[in-house]
Amino acid sequence: MRVPGLAAQAPAGPGHVRRLSPTQRALRVLGCFSTARPELTLTELSRGTGLPMSTTHRVVGELVQWEALVRGQNGRYHVGVRLCEVAASSPSAAGLREIAWPFLEDVFEATRETVLLAVRDGLDTVFLARLSGRESMPVFCYLGRRRNLTTTSAGLVLLAHSPTEVQEEVLSGPLPRFTAKTVTDPHALRSVLAEIRRCGHSVSDGAMSLTSASCAAPVRDGDGNVVAALGAVVNVEDVNVRTLVPVLMASARGISRALGAPAPRRTNGGQGARFSA
C-alpha cells in the first residue's frame, strides 16, 4: 500500500522521528507496504520507517487491533481487509461500483461464475467488486485487493489502455511469474497488449493458477477513456470463450453507456486476445 511521499522516503533521523505525530508514525508503517513488498517483518518495518523497534511494535500492534494490518502465521505482516475496504470506499470507487453492480449481477446470472470489477492504481490492479456463488470458481480476491497488472485478464485490459509511460515502466521492470503459463517476456507481452486493444477483450488461461481461466473487457467513461475492467473467472476446464466473452463485452458496454461513454466501434467480437499468461 502506497502512502504518497512515504514509501520511497529514506528513514528519518532520531530527532525527526521524535517529532512525528502518532498519525505520521502509523502512515510511515503503512507506507512500507507495496505490491513488491506485500509482507514485512517487524524488523523490516522498523528499518523502513526509521522508528525504534519498541515504537514500531506499538504502532503495528495498534494497526493490527484495528485490522489495518494482519500478522500471518509466518510472523510477517500484511495489509488487512478493513484497510482495503476503506480504500475501496472512496467516492469515485463507490460511485463506479454502484453503477456497475447491476451489470455484474447480469453477468453472474448468465454465467454463474465469479465476476469482478477492477481499476488501475499506479502499477497495480485494484478490485472494487466481486460477485460469486457457491458453485463459482473460488477466487482469493477481496474488496480492495491489489494484483500485478500483468497476471490477470482484467489487469492486462487496464494495462493495454494505460498511458504509454505506464506500459513502458511495467515492461521495463521485472515481470512476475506465477505459473509456467505466465507471460514474462516483454516482447511477447507487447503483442498481447496490442491484440487486446485490437479485439477489445482478453482471455487468460492459467496466469495466476493452472486451475483457473479468466476473461475481461474494458469499461469506458464519458470521454471514451478506459477506467475499469469487467472480468470473470472460471475453472480452466469449463471456460468457453464464445459464450463468456460476448456476455462480458455486452455488460462492459452497458456500464460504459451508464458512465456516458460514446457508442463503441465494431470489433471482430468472436476472436479474442487469447494468450497463455
Buried (B, 14 or more C-beta within 10 A) or exposed (E): BBBEEBBEBEEBEEEEBEEBEEEBBBBBBBBBBBBEEEBBEBEBBBBBBBBEEEBBBBBBEBBBEEEBBBBEEEEBBBBBBBBBEEBBEEEEBEEBBEBBBEBBEBBBEBBBBBBBBBBBBEBBBBBBBBBBEEEBBEBEBEBBBBBBBBBBBBBBBBBBBBEEEBBEEBBEEEBEEBBEBBBBEBEBBEEBBEBBBEBBBBBBBBBBBEEBBBBBBBBBBEEEEBBBBBBBBBBBEEBEBEEBBBBBBBBBBBBBBBBEBEEBEEEEEEBBBBBBB
